């Protein structure tokens, strides 16, 4: 029996009444009501089609028929507690193991990226018997209390920094303390982590883990300089800690050239723990932690059983296996490389034409366009980025912003994104940054050099 379809105004009114207001909508001033989707496209209640540039959860495309069929077939057969013996979980673990370094051969299946990162934290604490964690500035690792504690993006707005949490500079070679003109930014940024470790030891404390997204996303679509993770892992392991790679946003071939974003650091680098999530189930709640036999053994030795009711259930694993099949059969890694490279080329062409585009960076279908009011000072153009997002919505293209100043327009679309989609996005951005902005007022935010107080001016460009 089909559910009753409310008018958009009714849906919005009911949401405001029934759903917590901290659960925010995209385009909160004029939300889009999406009623169906397929591939890289979303459709509203009036049948209008939107190009989806931000749903990195629907990794192989919205409502992919192979994923739907796998879920339906297994659900009709069995969906049981994961403590019953079943083939799907071991077959899925074996398939995942084939994509990872040899030492990462033990898996724990859970239901969300937050659960995965919380478990990784527990594994690190148990294995090292240390407490302190080093994270990158503006990092976000999940919404559980334990993860808010290690997410500067969140805790700086809430309870503040815990004594056992330590923040290292984000390795941003465009805006950070060491930039693109530095002879060895990887070593320089790694040394900042070594400095943090030294300060931890000076306090009589010990490092449990270095926790980092393989490509910081909320931090601004950042590409870590090659060699950074290898050197950081050396410092952290020497201090008795482990290296945790958060692949919740970036895993499963999004970077194109590799299956995991941490592999961009080189063949000689392997984390001690890898967490994965969003893309795994193509929208179905499925996530995982992969680690070494030694770390898993220490976790078992504590004598406390780890149990997750739904993690690794037959339906979830059937969906996960189907996602891996689609990635391979449809060459979505290759598509990510080709289309992502084309999108980067098109955006870099726009960068030469529009001074408000300060930087274009990315790999595969992980792309950021950073907007600035002054290219030399690299002043964040926060309001202009928000205006681009609003205008693209009017062109039926869904994007969003990220970064400490929300001045980076980010692109993490489904992996079936096409060359034509990339051209459409670039063409529409060019259109917005030229003719359209002759008639649209743009609020540009400048910051007082000494007080960092935002000063807002409106211009007609």
VEXNU-845987 format. One record per residue (C-alpha): residue number from 1; x, y, z; residue in one letter. Coordinates in nm, 4 decimals. Each point is the difference from the previous one (the first is absolute). Example, Ala and Ser with C-alpha at 12.3 -4.5 7.8 and 13.67 -1.06 7.14 Angstrom:
residues 2
REC, 1, 1.2300, -0.4500, 0.7800, A
REC, 2, 0.1370, 0.3440, -0.0660, S
This chain:
residues 461
REC, 1, 0.0000, 0.0000, 0.0000, X
REC, 2, 0.1504, 0.3337, -0.1066, X
REC, 3, 0.0469, 0.2646, 0.2660, X
REC, 4, -0.1901, 0.3245, -0.0293, X
REC, 5, 0.1994, 0.2740, -0.1747, X
REC, 6, -0.0130, 0.3308, 0.1850, X
REC, 7, 0.0383, 0.3358, -0.1653, X
REC, 8, 0.3489, 0.1431, 0.0497, X
REC, 9, -0.1308, 0.2651, 0.2406, X
REC, 10, -0.1721, -0.2667, 0.2099, X
REC, 11, 0.3111, -0.2165, 0.0112, X
REC, 12, 0.2116, 0.2955, 0.1085, X
REC, 13, -0.2492, 0.1026, 0.2680, X
REC, 14, -0.0131, -0.3545, 0.1391, X
REC, 15, 0.3785, -0.0281, -0.0036, X
REC, 16, 0.0342, 0.3240, 0.1972, X
REC, 17, -0.2489, -0.1335, 0.2523, X
REC, 18, 0.1213, -0.3591, 0.0324, X
REC, 19, 0.3717, -0.0098, -0.0865, X
REC, 20, 0.2741, 0.1540, 0.2141, X
REC, 21, 0.0995, 0.3356, -0.1478, X
REC, 22, 0.3703, -0.0800, 0.0340, X
REC, 23, -0.0614, -0.2546, -0.2799, X
REC, 24, 0.0398, 0.2564, -0.2741, X
REC, 25, -0.1093, -0.0183, -0.3617, X
REC, 26, 0.1949, 0.0950, -0.3079, X
REC, 27, -0.1121, 0.3446, -0.1210, X
REC, 28, -0.1797, 0.0661, 0.3288, X
REC, 29, -0.1525, 0.3268, -0.1258, X
REC, 30, -0.1692, -0.1870, -0.2876, X
REC, 31, 0.0459, -0.3783, 0.0375, X
REC, 32, -0.0224, -0.2371, -0.2937, X
REC, 33, -0.2480, -0.2856, 0.0412, X
REC, 34, 0.1450, -0.3076, -0.1695, X
REC, 35, -0.2384, -0.2878, -0.0680, X
REC, 36, 0.2082, -0.2316, -0.2219, X
REC, 37, 0.3495, -0.0383, -0.1420, X
REC, 38, 0.1987, -0.2016, -0.2492, X
REC, 39, 0.3710, 0.0065, -0.0754, X
REC, 40, 0.1342, 0.3507, 0.0539, X
REC, 41, -0.3425, 0.1643, -0.0247, X
REC, 42, -0.2568, 0.1073, 0.2584, X
REC, 43, -0.3647, 0.0790, -0.0786, X
REC, 44, -0.2278, 0.2281, 0.1992, X
REC, 45, -0.3746, -0.0275, 0.0519, X
REC, 46, -0.0616, 0.1890, -0.3243, X
REC, 47, 0.2251, -0.2256, -0.2056, X
REC, 48, 0.2842, 0.2544, -0.0225, X
REC, 49, 0.3358, -0.1699, -0.0403, X
REC, 50, 0.3019, 0.1076, 0.2065, X
REC, 51, 0.3606, -0.1009, -0.0648, X
REC, 52, 0.1352, -0.1421, 0.3259, X
REC, 53, 0.3602, 0.1066, 0.0655, X
REC, 54, 0.0076, -0.0759, 0.3725, X
REC, 55, -0.1496, -0.3446, 0.0749, X
REC, 56, 0.3175, -0.1952, 0.0647, X
REC, 57, -0.2130, -0.2499, 0.1946, X
REC, 58, -0.1767, -0.1223, -0.3145, X
REC, 59, 0.3412, -0.1019, -0.1259, X
REC, 60, -0.0880, -0.1960, -0.3146, X
REC, 61, -0.3108, 0.2069, -0.0715, X
REC, 62, -0.3409, 0.0474, 0.1570, X
REC, 63, -0.2276, -0.3054, -0.0055, X
REC, 64, 0.2408, -0.2111, -0.2037, X
REC, 65, -0.2009, -0.3031, -0.1196, X
REC, 66, 0.2762, -0.2481, 0.0887, X
REC, 67, 0.0115, 0.1271, 0.3582, X
REC, 68, -0.3788, -0.0018, 0.0314, X
REC, 69, -0.0150, -0.3554, -0.1366, X
REC, 70, 0.2713, -0.1260, 0.2365, X
REC, 71, -0.1788, 0.1532, 0.2987, X
REC, 72, -0.3411, -0.1358, -0.1016, X
REC, 73, 0.1246, -0.3511, -0.0760, X
REC, 74, 0.1837, -0.0368, 0.3310, X
REC, 75, -0.2783, 0.1641, 0.2023, X
REC, 76, -0.2499, -0.2518, -0.1393, X
REC, 77, 0.2313, -0.2844, 0.1011, X
REC, 78, 0.1488, 0.0967, 0.3382, X
REC, 79, 0.0926, 0.3007, 0.2100, X
REC, 80, 0.1152, -0.1249, 0.3382, X
REC, 81, 0.2090, 0.0983, 0.2975, X
REC, 82, 0.3659, 0.0052, -0.0993, X
REC, 83, 0.0880, -0.2554, 0.2689, X
REC, 84, -0.1363, -0.2784, -0.2204, X
REC, 85, 0.2548, -0.1498, -0.2375, X
REC, 86, -0.0506, 0.1213, -0.3562, X
REC, 87, 0.2015, 0.0135, -0.3223, X
REC, 88, -0.0627, 0.3637, -0.0933, X
REC, 89, 0.2055, 0.1577, 0.2769, X
REC, 90, 0.3112, -0.2093, -0.0661, X
REC, 91, -0.0291, 0.0345, -0.3774, X
REC, 92, -0.0314, 0.3752, 0.0368, X
REC, 93, 0.2937, 0.0233, 0.2407, X
REC, 94, 0.2100, -0.2052, -0.2424, X
REC, 95, -0.0876, 0.2349, -0.2887, X
REC, 96, 0.0894, 0.3061, 0.2089, X
REC, 97, 0.3266, -0.1589, 0.1113, X
REC, 98, 0.1065, -0.0306, -0.3629, X
REC, 99, -0.0112, 0.3801, -0.0336, X
REC, 100, 0.2098, 0.0749, 0.3107, X
REC, 101, 0.3643, -0.0440, 0.1057, X
REC, 102, 0.0835, -0.3523, 0.1117, X
REC, 103, 0.0226, 0.0846, 0.3689, X
REC, 104, -0.3621, 0.1226, 0.0166, X
REC, 105, -0.1836, -0.3304, 0.0162, X
REC, 106, -0.2417, 0.0207, 0.2944, X
REC, 107, -0.3410, 0.1652, -0.0430, X
REC, 108, -0.2751, 0.1267, 0.2286, X
REC, 109, -0.3284, 0.0889, -0.1687, X
REC, 110, -0.2174, 0.2765, 0.1420, X
REC, 111, -0.2730, 0.2338, -0.1278, X
REC, 112, 0.1410, 0.3514, -0.0436, X
REC, 113, 0.3216, 0.1919, -0.0392, X
REC, 114, -0.0438, 0.1312, 0.3531, X
REC, 115, -0.0236, -0.3540, 0.1381, X
REC, 116, 0.3088, -0.0983, -0.1987, X
REC, 117, 0.2064, 0.2911, 0.1295, X
REC, 118, -0.1167, -0.0578, 0.3580, X
REC, 119, 0.1102, -0.3629, -0.0250, X
REC, 120, 0.3340, 0.1043, -0.1508, X
REC, 121, 0.0538, 0.2243, 0.3018, X
REC, 122, -0.0725, -0.2918, 0.2328, X
REC, 123, 0.2369, -0.2275, -0.1928, X
REC, 124, 0.2807, 0.2557, 0.0201, X
REC, 125, -0.0481, 0.0558, 0.3720, X
REC, 126, -0.0096, -0.3710, 0.0755, X
REC, 127, 0.3018, -0.0873, -0.2133, X
REC, 128, 0.2283, 0.2817, 0.1143, X
REC, 129, -0.1308, 0.0364, 0.3555, X
REC, 130, 0.0423, 0.3734, -0.0576, X
REC, 131, -0.2708, 0.2653, -0.0044, X
REC, 132, 0.1097, 0.3058, -0.1975, X
REC, 133, -0.1080, 0.0565, -0.3607, X
REC, 134, 0.1417, 0.2393, -0.2601, X
REC, 135, -0.2382, 0.1375, -0.2637, X
REC, 136, 0.0155, 0.2612, -0.2736, X
REC, 137, -0.1470, 0.3450, 0.0399, X
REC, 138, -0.3613, 0.0328, -0.1176, X
REC, 139, -0.0325, -0.3785, -0.0220, X
REC, 140, -0.3353, -0.1742, 0.0258, X
REC, 141, -0.0212, -0.3711, 0.0842, X
REC, 142, -0.3628, -0.0504, 0.1066, X
REC, 143, -0.2846, 0.1011, 0.2269, X
REC, 144, 0.0452, -0.2355, 0.2964, X
REC, 145, 0.1249, 0.1627, 0.3204, X
REC, 146, 0.3341, -0.1788, -0.0295, X
REC, 147, 0.0433, 0.1363, -0.3537, X
REC, 148, -0.1114, 0.3531, 0.0719, X
REC, 149, 0.2826, -0.0065, 0.2549, X
REC, 150, 0.2507, -0.0612, -0.2835, X
REC, 151, -0.1684, 0.2235, -0.2597, X
REC, 152, 0.1174, 0.3640, 0.0232, X
REC, 153, -0.2710, 0.0912, -0.2512, X
REC, 154, -0.2506, -0.0867, 0.2749, X
REC, 155, 0.1682, 0.0339, 0.3387, X
REC, 156, 0.1219, 0.3539, -0.0648, X
REC, 157, -0.3678, 0.1017, -0.0090, X
REC, 158, -0.1042, -0.2135, 0.2978, X
REC, 159, 0.1835, -0.1142, 0.3136, X
REC, 160, 0.3503, 0.0821, -0.1157, X
REC, 161, 0.3116, -0.2126, -0.0282, X
REC, 162, 0.0557, -0.2917, 0.2362, X
REC, 163, 0.3365, -0.0401, 0.1744, X
REC, 164, 0.0696, -0.3225, -0.1885, X
REC, 165, -0.0701, 0.1457, -0.3457, X
REC, 166, 0.2712, 0.1863, -0.1929, X
REC, 167, -0.0407, 0.1921, -0.3243, X
REC, 168, 0.2595, 0.0168, -0.2792, X
REC, 169, -0.0159, 0.2476, -0.2907, X
REC, 170, -0.1893, -0.1197, -0.3046, X
REC, 171, 0.2466, -0.0599, -0.2891, X
REC, 172, -0.1589, 0.2572, -0.2300, X
REC, 173, 0.2602, 0.1196, -0.2491, X
REC, 174, -0.2315, 0.2721, -0.1322, X
REC, 175, -0.0975, 0.1721, 0.3250, X
REC, 176, 0.2032, -0.1702, 0.2742, X
REC, 177, 0.3228, 0.0917, 0.1775, X
REC, 178, 0.2086, -0.1750, -0.2695, X
REC, 179, -0.1152, 0.0704, -0.3533, X
REC, 180, 0.0624, -0.1099, -0.3575, X
REC, 181, 0.3313, 0.1872, -0.0169, X
REC, 182, 0.1473, -0.1978, 0.2916, X
REC, 183, 0.2754, -0.2405, -0.1129, X
REC, 184, -0.1373, -0.2932, 0.2031, X
REC, 185, -0.3471, 0.0645, 0.1459, X
REC, 186, -0.0536, -0.3688, 0.0815, X
REC, 187, 0.2995, -0.0055, 0.2335, X
REC, 188, -0.0796, 0.3431, 0.1416, X
REC, 189, -0.3572, -0.0922, 0.0887, X
REC, 190, 0.1054, -0.3413, 0.1325, X
REC, 191, 0.2447, 0.1771, 0.2289, X
REC, 192, -0.2897, 0.1972, 0.1492, X
REC, 193, -0.1442, -0.3347, 0.1111, X
REC, 194, 0.3378, -0.0899, 0.1499, X
REC, 195, -0.0133, 0.3283, 0.1921, X
REC, 196, -0.3420, -0.0943, 0.1360, X
REC, 197, 0.1317, -0.3416, 0.1066, X
REC, 198, 0.2893, 0.1653, 0.1827, X
REC, 199, -0.2414, 0.2286, 0.1869, X
REC, 200, -0.2144, -0.3009, 0.0955, X
REC, 201, 0.3060, -0.1703, 0.1461, X
REC, 202, 0.1012, 0.3156, 0.1847, X
REC, 203, -0.3346, -0.0175, 0.1801, X
REC, 204, 0.0752, -0.3562, 0.1083, X
REC, 205, -0.2627, -0.1425, -0.2366, X
REC, 206, 0.0195, -0.2573, -0.2816, X
REC, 207, -0.1425, -0.0115, -0.3517, X
REC, 208, -0.2591, -0.2608, -0.0879, X
REC, 209, -0.0767, 0.0993, -0.3590, X
REC, 210, 0.0315, 0.2482, -0.2789, X
REC, 211, -0.3469, 0.0264, -0.1529, X
REC, 212, -0.0388, 0.1537, -0.3459, X
REC, 213, -0.2227, -0.0048, -0.3046, X
REC, 214, 0.2067, -0.1171, -0.2957, X
REC, 215, -0.1264, 0.3099, -0.1817, X
REC, 216, -0.1385, 0.2551, 0.2485, X
REC, 217, -0.3459, 0.0907, -0.1263, X
REC, 218, -0.1677, 0.2269, 0.2544, X
REC, 219, 0.3431, 0.1622, 0.0358, X
REC, 220, -0.0290, 0.1241, -0.3587, X
REC, 221, 0.0460, -0.2814, -0.2553, X
REC, 222, 0.3692, -0.0219, 0.0859, X
REC, 223, 0.2554, -0.2182, -0.1786, X
REC, 224, 0.2685, -0.1142, 0.2426, X
REC, 225, 0.3501, 0.0559, -0.1432, X
REC, 226, 0.1463, -0.3337, -0.1083, X
REC, 227, 0.2254, -0.1488, 0.2651, X
REC, 228, -0.1745, 0.1766, 0.2867, X
REC, 229, -0.1824, -0.3056, 0.1345, X
REC, 230, 0.3066, -0.2234, -0.0263, X
REC, 231, 0.2063, 0.2388, 0.2108, X
REC, 232, -0.2811, 0.0614, 0.2497, X
REC, 233, -0.0500, -0.3755, 0.0415, X
REC, 234, 0.3723, -0.0332, 0.0746, X
REC, 235, -0.0201, 0.2653, 0.2731, X
REC, 236, -0.3225, -0.1365, 0.1484, X
REC, 237, 0.1139, -0.3620, 0.0087, X
REC, 238, 0.3296, 0.1021, 0.1582, X
REC, 239, -0.2085, 0.1589, 0.2749, X
REC, 240, -0.1951, -0.3232, 0.0522, X
REC, 241, -0.3120, 0.1078, -0.1893, X
REC, 242, -0.1861, -0.1185, -0.3080, X
REC, 243, -0.1036, 0.1730, -0.3228, X
REC, 244, -0.3755, 0.0044, -0.0707, X
REC, 245, -0.1112, 0.0860, -0.3549, X
REC, 246, -0.3590, 0.1238, -0.0219, X
REC, 247, -0.1266, -0.1019, -0.3458, X
REC, 248, -0.3683, 0.0584, 0.0783, X
REC, 249, -0.0235, 0.2766, -0.2614, X
REC, 250, 0.2670, -0.1009, -0.2482, X
REC, 251, 0.0218, -0.3775, -0.0310, X
REC, 252, -0.1202, -0.2461, -0.2628, X
REC, 253, 0.1723, 0.1530, -0.3021, X
REC, 254, -0.1107, 0.3624, 0.0248, X
REC, 255, 0.3560, 0.1156, -0.0749, X
REC, 256, 0.0018, -0.2089, -0.3181, X
REC, 257, 0.3617, -0.1061, -0.0138, X
REC, 258, -0.0296, -0.2027, 0.3214, X
REC, 259, -0.2701, -0.1779, 0.1946, X
REC, 260, 0.0888, 0.1841, 0.3219, X
REC, 261, 0.1081, 0.3619, 0.0327, X
REC, 262, 0.2802, -0.0891, 0.2444, X
REC, 263, 0.1649, -0.1896, -0.2866, X
REC, 264, 0.0760, 0.3370, -0.1634, X
REC, 265, 0.2769, 0.0321, 0.2597, X
REC, 266, 0.1987, -0.2783, -0.1666, X
REC, 267, 0.0329, -0.3779, -0.0105, X
REC, 268, 0.2166, -0.0002, 0.3118, X
REC, 269, -0.2705, 0.1494, 0.2209, X
REC, 270, -0.2631, -0.1958, 0.1899, X
REC, 271, -0.2115, 0.1172, 0.2923, X
REC, 272, -0.0459, -0.2192, 0.3068, X
REC, 273, -0.3765, 0.0482, 0.0005, X
REC, 274, -0.2300, 0.1023, -0.2868, X
REC, 275, -0.3596, 0.1123, 0.0476, X
REC, 276, -0.2524, 0.0008, -0.2822, X
REC, 277, -0.3650, 0.0894, -0.0310, X
REC, 278, -0.2116, 0.2274, -0.2213, X
REC, 279, 0.0597, -0.1533, -0.3478, X
REC, 280, -0.0006, -0.3630, 0.1186, X
REC, 281, -0.3727, -0.0642, -0.0200, X
REC, 282, -0.0994, 0.2552, -0.2656, X
REC, 283, -0.2417, 0.1535, 0.2506, X
REC, 284, -0.0556, -0.3096, 0.2119, X
REC, 285, 0.1483, 0.0347, 0.3525, X
REC, 286, 0.3211, -0.1991, -0.0218, X
REC, 287, 0.3496, 0.0740, 0.1283, X
REC, 288, 0.3110, -0.1771, 0.1133, X
REC, 289, 0.3314, 0.0092, 0.1833, X
REC, 290, 0.3025, -0.1826, -0.1420, X
REC, 291, 0.3078, -0.0603, 0.2118, X
REC, 292, 0.2936, -0.2273, 0.0694, X
REC, 293, -0.0045, -0.3365, 0.1740, X
REC, 294, 0.2115, 0.1466, 0.2829, X
REC, 295, -0.2396, 0.2860, 0.0725, X
REC, 296, -0.3036, -0.2283, -0.0290, X
REC, 297, 0.1699, -0.2507, 0.2330, X
REC, 298, 0.0493, 0.2651, 0.2667, X
REC, 299, -0.3666, 0.0965, -0.0300, X
REC, 300, -0.1056, -0.3628, 0.0452, X
REC, 301, 0.2372, -0.0446, 0.2942, X
REC, 302, -0.1869, 0.2542, 0.2117, X
REC, 303, -0.2583, -0.2729, 0.0614, X
REC, 304, -0.2974, 0.2138, -0.1008, X
REC, 305, -0.2054, -0.1229, -0.2946, X
REC, 306, -0.0610, 0.2454, -0.2843, X
REC, 307, -0.3495, -0.0396, -0.1373, X
REC, 308, -0.1898, 0.1970, -0.2641, X
REC, 309, -0.3557, -0.1168, -0.0678, X
REC, 310, -0.0253, 0.1187, -0.3597, X
REC, 311, 0.3629, 0.0421, -0.1022, X
REC, 312, 0.0852, -0.2521, -0.2700, X
REC, 313, -0.3518, -0.1416, -0.0342, X
REC, 314, -0.0712, -0.1993, -0.3186, X
REC, 315, -0.1912, 0.2786, -0.1766, X
REC, 316, 0.2628, 0.2662, 0.0735, X
REC, 317, 0.2796, -0.2248, -0.1236, X
REC, 318, -0.1952, -0.0964, -0.3124, X
REC, 319, -0.0356, 0.3691, -0.0780, X
REC, 320, 0.3687, 0.0595, 0.0714, X
REC, 321, 0.0989, -0.2803, -0.2363, X
REC, 322, -0.2285, 0.1419, -0.2692, X
REC, 323, 0.1631, 0.3432, 0.0363, X
REC, 324, 0.3434, -0.1539, -0.0543, X
REC, 325, -0.1327, -0.1822, -0.3074, X
REC, 326, -0.1410, 0.3202, -0.1508, X
REC, 327, 0.3219, 0.1944, 0.0636, X
REC, 328, 0.1894, -0.2674, -0.1907, X
REC, 329, -0.2479, -0.0774, -0.2796, X
REC, 330, -0.0717, 0.3652, -0.0823, X
REC, 331, 0.3655, 0.1082, 0.0374, X
REC, 332, -0.1025, 0.2735, 0.2412, X
REC, 333, 0.3577, 0.0576, 0.1136, X
REC, 334, 0.0960, 0.0645, -0.3597, X
REC, 335, -0.3013, 0.2245, -0.0414, X
REC, 336, 0.1006, 0.1915, 0.3130, X
REC, 337, 0.3478, 0.0604, -0.1409, X
REC, 338, -0.1228, 0.1068, -0.3434, X
REC, 339, -0.2970, 0.2128, 0.1019, X
REC, 340, 0.1667, 0.1391, 0.3107, X
REC, 341, 0.3049, 0.0980, -0.2033, X
REC, 342, -0.2236, 0.1710, -0.2557, X
REC, 343, -0.1903, 0.1868, 0.2713, X
REC, 344, 0.3269, 0.1191, 0.1525, X
REC, 345, 0.1211, 0.1175, -0.3420, X
REC, 346, -0.3206, 0.1927, -0.0629, X
REC, 347, 0.0054, 0.1627, 0.3440, X
REC, 348, 0.3664, 0.0957, -0.0406, X
REC, 349, -0.0872, 0.1664, -0.3282, X
REC, 350, -0.2606, 0.2014, 0.1894, X
REC, 351, 0.2624, 0.0872, 0.2588, X
REC, 352, 0.1968, 0.1879, -0.2675, X
REC, 353, -0.3097, 0.2003, -0.0941, X
REC, 354, -0.1505, 0.0791, 0.3393, X
REC, 355, 0.2165, 0.1576, 0.2733, X
REC, 356, -0.2465, -0.1126, 0.2656, X
REC, 357, 0.1149, -0.3618, -0.0519, X
REC, 358, 0.3109, -0.0250, 0.2152, X
REC, 359, 0.0754, -0.3696, -0.0246, X
REC, 360, -0.1261, -0.3143, -0.1703, X
REC, 361, 0.1120, -0.3298, 0.1480, X
REC, 362, -0.1018, -0.3604, 0.0096, X
REC, 363, 0.0517, -0.3521, -0.1213, X
REC, 364, -0.2543, -0.2212, -0.1732, X
REC, 365, -0.3496, 0.1050, 0.1002, X
REC, 366, 0.1177, 0.1788, 0.3148, X
REC, 367, 0.0281, 0.3622, -0.1085, X
REC, 368, 0.0020, 0.3398, 0.1681, X
REC, 369, -0.0272, 0.3495, -0.1468, X
REC, 370, 0.1230, 0.2608, 0.2498, X
REC, 371, -0.1395, 0.3510, -0.0340, X
REC, 372, 0.1900, 0.3083, 0.1183, X
REC, 373, -0.0522, 0.3746, -0.0107, X
REC, 374, 0.3716, 0.0656, -0.0456, X
REC, 375, 0.2305, -0.2488, -0.1719, X
REC, 376, 0.3146, 0.1351, 0.1602, X
REC, 377, -0.1380, 0.0094, 0.3550, X
REC, 378, -0.2182, -0.3077, -0.0621, X
REC, 379, -0.2836, 0.1610, 0.1962, X
REC, 380, -0.2920, -0.2472, 0.0273, X
REC, 381, -0.3012, 0.0966, -0.2130, X
REC, 382, -0.2544, -0.1698, 0.2256, X
REC, 383, -0.3100, 0.1834, -0.1159, X
REC, 384, 0.0928, -0.0251, -0.3656, X
REC, 385, 0.0365, -0.3790, 0.0340, X
REC, 386, -0.3441, -0.0162, 0.1615, X
REC, 387, -0.1390, 0.2077, -0.2860, X
REC, 388, 0.1473, -0.2402, -0.2564, X
REC, 389, -0.1681, -0.2909, 0.1805, X
REC, 390, -0.3353, 0.1831, -0.0042, X
REC, 391, 0.0319, 0.0942, -0.3657, X
REC, 392, 0.0988, -0.3519, -0.1035, X
REC, 393, -0.3105, -0.1278, 0.1764, X
REC, 394, -0.2040, 0.2331, -0.2230, X
REC, 395, 0.1747, -0.1705, -0.2922, X
REC, 396, -0.1056, -0.3397, 0.1458, X
REC, 397, 0.3503, -0.0951, 0.1145, X
REC, 398, 0.0544, -0.1036, 0.3622, X
REC, 399, 0.3323, 0.0907, 0.1625, X
REC, 400, 0.1049, 0.1130, 0.3476, X
REC, 401, 0.2899, 0.1721, 0.1754, X
REC, 402, 0.2636, -0.1110, 0.2481, X
REC, 403, 0.3167, 0.1180, 0.1693, X
REC, 404, 0.0652, 0.2078, 0.3126, X
REC, 405, -0.1488, 0.3064, -0.1720, X
REC, 406, -0.2579, -0.1865, -0.2124, X
REC, 407, 0.1566, 0.1537, -0.3100, X
REC, 408, 0.0757, -0.3240, -0.1844, X
REC, 409, -0.2608, -0.1281, -0.2445, X
REC, 410, 0.0380, -0.3771, 0.0220, X
REC, 411, -0.0769, -0.2759, -0.2469, X
REC, 412, -0.0396, -0.3627, 0.1136, X
REC, 413, -0.2654, -0.1338, -0.2398, X
REC, 414, -0.1057, -0.3593, -0.0636, X
REC, 415, 0.2729, -0.1835, -0.1883, X
REC, 416, -0.2138, -0.0265, -0.3152, X
REC, 417, 0.0439, 0.3766, -0.0560, X
REC, 418, 0.0616, 0.0611, -0.3696, X
REC, 419, 0.2093, 0.2276, -0.2222, X
REC, 420, -0.3199, 0.1789, -0.0992, X
REC, 421, -0.0817, 0.0552, 0.3681, X
REC, 422, 0.3460, 0.1465, 0.0605, X
REC, 423, -0.0390, 0.2322, -0.2987, X
REC, 424, -0.3435, 0.1098, 0.1173, X
REC, 425, 0.1331, 0.0873, 0.3464, X
REC, 426, 0.2974, 0.1947, -0.1389, X
REC, 427, -0.2159, 0.1829, -0.2548, X
REC, 428, -0.2567, 0.0996, 0.2621, X
REC, 429, 0.2705, 0.1238, 0.2417, X
REC, 430, 0.1535, 0.2061, -0.2804, X
REC, 431, -0.3437, 0.1406, -0.0827, X
REC, 432, -0.0601, 0.0907, 0.3646, X
REC, 433, 0.3416, 0.1636, 0.0391, X
REC, 434, -0.0471, 0.2143, -0.3100, X
REC, 435, -0.3343, 0.1184, -0.1332, X
REC, 436, -0.2206, -0.0990, 0.2897, X
REC, 437, 0.2097, 0.1832, 0.2559, X
REC, 438, -0.0566, 0.3281, -0.1826, X
REC, 439, -0.3488, -0.0082, 0.1480, X
REC, 440, 0.0481, -0.1973, 0.3234, X
REC, 441, 0.1472, 0.1771, 0.3036, X
REC, 442, 0.2867, -0.1982, 0.1496, X
REC, 443, 0.0777, 0.0333, 0.3685, X
REC, 444, 0.3765, -0.0289, 0.0398, X
REC, 445, 0.1339, -0.0533, 0.3499, X
REC, 446, 0.3340, 0.1585, 0.0879, X
REC, 447, 0.1735, -0.0451, 0.3326, X
REC, 448, 0.1647, 0.2699, 0.2063, X
REC, 449, 0.3704, -0.0864, -0.0022, X
REC, 450, 0.0452, 0.0475, 0.3733, X
REC, 451, -0.3332, -0.1019, 0.1558, X
REC, 452, -0.1201, -0.2503, -0.2655, X
REC, 453, -0.3394, 0.1694, 0.0282, X
REC, 454, -0.2076, -0.0675, -0.3131, X
REC, 455, -0.0776, 0.3083, -0.2067, X
REC, 456, -0.2703, -0.0516, -0.2623, X
REC, 457, -0.0323, 0.2085, -0.3172, X
REC, 458, -0.2393, -0.0404, -0.2929, X
REC, 459, 0.1217, 0.0361, -0.3576, X
REC, 460, -0.1534, -0.0342, -0.3428, X
REC, 461, 0.2437, -0.1992, -0.2095, X
